[in-house]
Amino acid sequence: MSDLALVLIVAAAATGIAAGVAVGVKMARGPMTDARRGADFGGDFGGDLGGAAVGVAEAARDAARAAVDEALRHMNTMLVGERERSGAHLDHKKELIDEQLRTMGEQLGSLTDLVVGVERDRHRSFGELTEQLRQQHVGVADLTATAQQLREVLASAKVRGQWGERMADDILRFSGLIEGLNYRKQKGIATVAGGHGIPDFTFFLPNGRLLHMDVKFPLDNYARYVEAASDLERKQYRDAFVRDVRARVKELTTRGYLDNDDAVDCLLLFIPNESVYAFIHEHDPELLDHALGQKIVVCSPLTLYAVLAVVRQAVENFTLERQAKEILVLLGQFEQQWSKYTDKLDKVQRSFNTVHRDYDELMTTRHRALARPLDKLAQLRRDEGLSLVEPDDDVLALEA
């Protein structure tokens, strides 16, 4: 039980006692009716009892007032203490709230920085995406223009021929072949039948052999096939394109490119597009074998590069072989001359050895043999007291 509850109970008890005493006094002072019969004894006793009741009532009121005052003081003290505890608790709560607010502020700042960073990254990513979309738009526009140019190329026979020649030129340049050294372009040749053909490209092979290539190719019906709107039209143009290709193969067999003795036993037919080459494989698989039977090799850009690589390697190997033979001949000639050189050198060496022996003999034996008589003559002059007088310059001049 708390102190506040105990004080309230004491105050309530004092108040109840005071109220009971007051009721007793009131009853003592009231009319007694028939109880006051005989009057003297009862009147004196009632007067004494009334005076005592009044005193008790006053004492009870004083006690109740004192109890209430004490209760109020205790309650006031308790309220002050509770207020102080509440203030301290509120201060602690305020500190906790301030700390939480600071933490929330820091977290909110971090969140704000994160949001700003995300927004900045979003703007940058959006800008990059916009730039990529713009580049894709430019690429699509370029692709559309290229497709339009390709459509125009396929629509003109003259431009198709120029396009095929340009493709062939790029492949030849990429293969490392040089015009005038490894091949020539559109130079007429005389055929055995008396005709005059003009192959688009002629490649130089070893021993004066030639390999001809034609780049003209029928693409009209293929272009119509690509642009056809119905399956029936596509079938018609596809069959027409296959017939055109077979007709082109047959036409090349009548050009007489393979009749000359300097031509190799095959001819190249260049298809300037891999898609067209694959289309022929798909819809007429026997065409390539048919062309090979006519000694015509059908080439796409990739296969032409492979063929030219083989041609270039063959030419280089032949050149290397021919140069190796020339080197062997030169080595034989060098060996012959070297043998003669060594023979002469040995002869000279023997002559030098003979001269050296003769010189050694002159410087040793012959020299000593001549020196001995001279030494004896000198000894005789010394024995006789004679000295060898050197003639002066005047005597030498007269003798001269």
ZAMAR-401143 format. One line per 10 residues: their letters; for each residue x, y, z of C-alpha. Coordinates in steps of 0.001 Angstrom, whole numbers, always signed. Example, Ala and Ser with C-alpha at 12.3 -4.5 7.8 and 13.67 -1.06 7.14 Angstrom:
AS	+12300,-4500,+7800 | +13670,-1060,+7140
//
This chain:
MSDLALVLIV	+0,+0,+0 | +1385,+3437,-942 | +1907,+6356,+1424 | -768,+8399,-349 | -3391,+5686,+168 | -2464,+5376,+3900 | -2855,+9133,+4471 | -6219,+9134,+2727 | -7434,+6249,+4918 | -6342,+8047,+8172
AAAATGIAAG	-8009,+11265,+7076 | -11213,+9410,+6227 | -11220,+7679,+9650 | -10741,+10962,+11536 | -13491,+12543,+9537 | -15818,+9604,+10340 | -15099,+9842,+14080 | -15781,+13579,+14074 | -19032,+13019,+12228 | -20099,+10336,+14747
VAVGVKMARG	-19393,+12566,+17739 | -21347,+15418,+16160 | -24367,+13151,+15696 | -24164,+12069,+19350 | -24119,+15655,+20551 | -27114,+16497,+18452 | -29066,+13606,+19876 | -28072,+14584,+23400 | -29399,+18101,+22803 | -32647,+17016,+21264
PMTDARRGAD	-36111,+16473,+23050 | -36247,+13325,+25118 | -40154,+13203,+25199 | -41215,+10843,+27829 | -37615,+9982,+28880 | -37420,+13194,+30848 | -40107,+12223,+33268 | -39180,+12881,+36874 | -36945,+15673,+35535 | -34159,+16535,+38096
FGGDFGGDLG	-32017,+13467,+37871 | -32430,+13172,+34134 | -31844,+16918,+33574 | -28561,+16933,+35457 | -27331,+13765,+33801 | -28351,+15061,+30338 | -26549,+18361,+30932 | -23328,+16650,+31934 | -23547,+14251,+29003 | -24186,+17145,+26568
GAAVGVAEAA	-21153,+19063,+27836 | -18937,+16005,+27545 | -20224,+15315,+24038 | -19474,+18877,+22978 | -15910,+18560,+24229 | -15402,+15249,+22519 | -16804,+16673,+19265 | -14449,+19633,+19393 | -11491,+17350,+20121 | -12523,+15098,+17266
RDAARAAVDE	-12778,+18034,+14902 | -9348,+19284,+15982 | -7910,+15798,+15501 | -9589,+15469,+12122 | -8332,+18909,+11094 | -4819,+18026,+12241 | -5011,+14688,+10402 | -6238,+16423,+7266 | -3484,+19041,+7560 | -885,+16311,+8060
ALRHMNTMLV	-2338,+14415,+5135 | -2203,+17566,+3005 | +1412,+18223,+4035 | +2347,+14645,+3308 | +482,+14786,+28 | +2230,+18052,-841 | +5635,+16493,-29 | +4756,+13473,-2086 | +3573,+15673,-4958 | +6823,+17676,-4828
GERERSGAHL	+8888,+14467,-4840 | +6754,+13020,-7586 | +7127,+16266,-9532 | +10910,+16114,-9124 | +10985,+12443,-10131 | +8705,+13207,-13029 | +10930,+16153,-14030 | +14062,+13978,-13873 | +12242,+11248,-15789 | +11063,+13798,-18323
DHKKELIDEQ	+14629,+15166,-18643 | +15904,+11624,-19223 | +13129,+11051,-21705 | +13995,+14374,-23359 | +17641,+13344,-23616 | +16612,+10016,-25101 | +14267,+11771,-27500 | +17007,+14284,-28443 | +19461,+11428,-29003 | +16912,+9605,-31109
LRTMGEQLGS	+16217,+12820,-33004 | +19958,+13290,-33651 | +20230,+9679,-34793 | +17160,+10111,-36952 | +18665,+13341,-38322 | +21922,+11593,-39204 | +20052,+8696,-40756 | +17827,+11144,-42587 | +20949,+12958,-43853 | +22448,+9670,-45022
LTDLVVGVER	+19151,+8766,-46628 | +19056,+12178,-48271 | +22597,+11714,-49615 | +21627,+8265,-50850 | +18525,+9632,-52530 | +20579,+12433,-54086 | +23165,+9894,-55298 | +20456,+7629,-56672 | +18845,+10577,-58390 | +22201,+11660,-59831
DRHRSFGELT	+22894,+8127,-61023 | +19393,+7978,-62438 | +19960,+11200,-64354 | +23335,+9935,-65613 | +21884,+6550,-66555 | +18961,+8257,-68195 | +21377,+10452,-70122 | +23440,+7433,-71187 | +20280,+5585,-72165 | +19158,+8610,-74139
EQLRQQHVGV	+22543,+8740,-75891 | +22397,+5018,-76638 | +18892,+5392,-77994 | +20096,+8275,-80132 | +23011,+6213,-81428 | +20679,+3309,-82102 | +18397,+5670,-83936 | +21355,+6858,-86002 | +22386,+3235,-86570 | +18877,+2313,-87665
ADLTATAQQL	+18855,+5301,-89981 | +22223,+4257,-91416 | +21000,+687,-91769 | +17888,+1934,-93519 | +20018,+4025,-95864 | +22293,+1040,-96483 | +19310,-1171,-97188 | +17985,+1451,-99586 | +21367,+1626,-101314 | +21479,-2165,-101492
REVLASAKVR	+18013,-2170,-102989 | +19178,+347,-105561 | +22250,-1798,-106246 | +20143,-4868,-106776 | +17811,-2921,-109042 | +20509,-1835,-111539 | +22487,-4393,-113532 | +25339,-1938,-114131 | +25602,-973,-110473 | +25405,-4657,-109484
GQWGERMADD	+28427,-5346,-111666 | +30350,-2452,-110120 | +29374,-3631,-106642 | +30637,-7152,-107396 | +33924,-5774,-108723 | +34324,-3595,-105638 | +33738,-6591,-103361 | +36296,-8606,-105341 | +38816,-5726,-105164 | +38455,-5556,-101382
ILRFSGLIEG	+39007,-9289,-101024 | +42044,-9220,-103329 | +43557,-6319,-101410 | +42877,-8049,-98105 | +44527,-11188,-99479 | +47704,-9223,-100207 | +47492,-9483,-104005 | +48749,-6569,-106095 | +47263,-5557,-109418 | +49753,-5866,-112244
LNYRKQKGIA	+51948,-8183,-110200 | +49526,-10913,-109135 | +46494,-10234,-111345 | +45009,-7989,-114016 | +41495,-6618,-114570 | +39238,-6790,-117631 | +41853,-7488,-120245 | +40624,-9243,-123366 | +41930,-12646,-124400 | +41748,-14372,-127765
TVAGGHGIPD	+39942,-17700,-127731 | +40673,-20782,-129826 | +37344,-20407,-131627 | +38360,-16943,-132795 | +36281,-15066,-130235 | +37418,-12375,-127870 | +36502,-12732,-124196 | +37024,-10235,-121396 | +37180,-11873,-117954 | +36746,-9520,-115029
FTFFLPNGRL	+39909,-10756,-113265 | +42866,-12859,-114427 | +45318,-14253,-111860 | +48943,-15060,-112706 | +50047,-18581,-111826 | +53471,-20263,-112112 | +54870,-21276,-115506 | +52812,-18607,-117230 | +49439,-20197,-116395 | +46316,-18037,-115926
LHMDVKFPLD	+43200,-18352,-113762 | +40160,-16341,-114917 | +37268,-15082,-112741 | +33941,-13490,-113651 | +31985,-11406,-111103 | +28815,-10659,-113082 | +25902,-12429,-111449 | +22102,-12341,-112041 | +20333,-10870,-109005 | +17128,-9395,-110471
NYARYVEAAS	+14832,-12249,-109497 | +16547,-12581,-106102 | +15724,-8927,-105366 | +12136,-9567,-106430 | +12058,-12643,-104197 | +13180,-10571,-101208 | +10504,-7928,-101831 | +7705,-10375,-102679 | +4540,-10055,-100581 | +3091,-13569,-100972
DLERKQYRDA	+4388,-17116,-100858 | +3314,-17715,-104446 | +5334,-14755,-105712 | +8358,-15812,-103652 | +8195,-19326,-105139 | +7977,-17932,-108670 | +10932,-15567,-108203 | +12963,-18256,-106416 | +12554,-20682,-109313 | +13339,-17918,-111773
FVRDVRARVK	+16500,-16998,-109854 | +17715,-20626,-109854 | +17142,-20775,-113604 | +19091,-17530,-114031 | +22062,-18945,-112106 | +22102,-22137,-114187 | +21873,-20044,-117329 | +24833,-17963,-116134 | +26893,-21128,-115595 | +26009,-22351,-119067
ELTTRGYLDN	+26902,-18952,-120547 | +30397,-19035,-119017 | +31097,-22375,-120686 | +30660,-20676,-124058 | +33116,-17839,-123399 | +36165,-19934,-124308 | +38098,-18879,-121200 | +39361,-22443,-120727 | +40329,-23124,-124334 | +43723,-21436,-124313
DDAVDCLLLF	+46792,-23433,-123441 | +47897,-20918,-120791 | +44614,-21180,-118832 | +44195,-23659,-115985 | +41432,-26221,-116183 | +38872,-24273,-114120 | +37102,-20928,-113952 | +35911,-18903,-110941 | +32376,-17491,-110696 | +32134,-14933,-107871
IPNESVYAFI	+28879,-14413,-105913 | +29307,-11095,-104074 | +27020,-11946,-101131 | +27073,-14733,-98544 | +23283,-14704,-98198 | +22817,-15296,-101905 | +25439,-18075,-101796 | +23603,-19731,-98874 | +20278,-19241,-100680 | +21632,-21168,-103692
HEHDPELLDH	+22894,-23953,-101408 | +19485,-24181,-99759 | +17211,-24109,-102791 | +19403,-25754,-105444 | +22004,-27992,-103746 | +22919,-29695,-107042 | +23875,-26415,-108729 | +27401,-26296,-107301 | +28118,-29873,-108390 | +26666,-29048,-111787
ALGQKIVVCS	+28976,-26017,-112055 | +31994,-28111,-111015 | +31078,-30549,-113764 | +31403,-27627,-116168 | +34825,-26736,-114605 | +33357,-23673,-112927 | +34012,-23052,-109215 | +31286,-20948,-107557 | +32799,-18748,-104811 | +31333,-16555,-102110
PLTLYAVLAV	+33461,-13805,-100478 | +34755,-16230,-97818 | +35474,-19097,-100187 | +37104,-16707,-102665 | +39465,-15563,-99918 | +40376,-19204,-99240 | +40937,-19906,-102949 | +43119,-16826,-103346 | +45112,-17806,-100255 | +45823,-21190,-101869
VRQAVENFTL	+46742,-19487,-105170 | +49087,-17079,-103439 | +50723,-19869,-101448 | +51179,-21942,-104602 | +52821,-19003,-106398 | +55113,-18331,-103456 | +56036,-22007,-103178 | +56791,-22190,-106905 | +58883,-19036,-106715 | +60732,-20382,-103703
ERQAKEILVL	+61321,-23697,-105451 | +62640,-21975,-108563 | +64891,-19754,-106500 | +66088,-22813,-104574 | +67089,-24474,-107848 | +68960,-21341,-108920 | +70677,-21274,-105544 | +71714,-24910,-105967 | +73184,-24141,-109419 | +75090,-21195,-107997
LGQFEQQWSK	+76318,-23387,-105144 | +77622,-25919,-107706 | +79461,-23201,-109578 | +80859,-21861,-106335 | +82048,-25337,-105319 | +83875,-25761,-108659 | +85580,-22397,-108377 | +86398,-23050,-104730 | +88171,-26297,-105684 | +90300,-24462,-108234
YTDKLDKVQR	+91022,-21724,-105720 | +92175,-24191,-103080 | +94429,-25968,-105611 | +96129,-22721,-106548 | +96347,-21728,-102917 | +98063,-25015,-102065 | +100536,-24484,-104927 | +101309,-20971,-103717 | +101668,-22315,-100199 | +104211,-24876,-101394
SFNTVHRDYD	+106118,-22162,-103238 | +106137,-20047,-100114 | +107409,-22989,-98115 | +110285,-23537,-100613 | +111249,-19849,-100541 | +111052,-19902,-96762 | +113395,-22893,-96534 | +115852,-21261,-98982 | +115723,-18023,-97024 | +116320,-19860,-93773
ELMTTRHRAL	+119318,-21624,-95368 | +120741,-18278,-96571 | +120286,-16679,-93182 | +121832,-19564,-91271 | +124206,-21949,-93074 | +125270,-19675,-95941 | +125557,-16672,-93652 | +127762,-18534,-91178 | +129870,-19973,-94001 | +130562,-16441,-95321
ARPLDKLAQL	+131105,-15006,-91880 | +133846,-17447,-90866 | +136483,-16295,-93529 | +135654,-12676,-92773 | +136169,-13279,-89081 | +139590,-14862,-89813 | +140641,-11879,-92023 | +139705,-9510,-89265 | +141723,-11534,-86784 | +144784,-11439,-89107
RRDEGLSLVE	+144563,-7621,-89427 | +144394,-7326,-85690 | +147341,-9640,-85318 | +149440,-7576,-87785 | +148393,-4327,-86163 | +146612,-3144,-89230 | +143437,-1174,-88997 | +140798,-740,-91534 | +140867,+2923,-92579 | +137640,+4328,-93875
PDDDVLALEA	+138234,+6517,-96992 | +137223,+10111,-96617 | +134660,+11801,-98737 | +137199,+13349,-101164 | +138706,+9948,-102009 | +135304,+8530,-102505 | +134464,+11429,-104807 | +137633,+10866,-106917 | +136982,+7184,-107192 | +133489,+7964,-108357
//
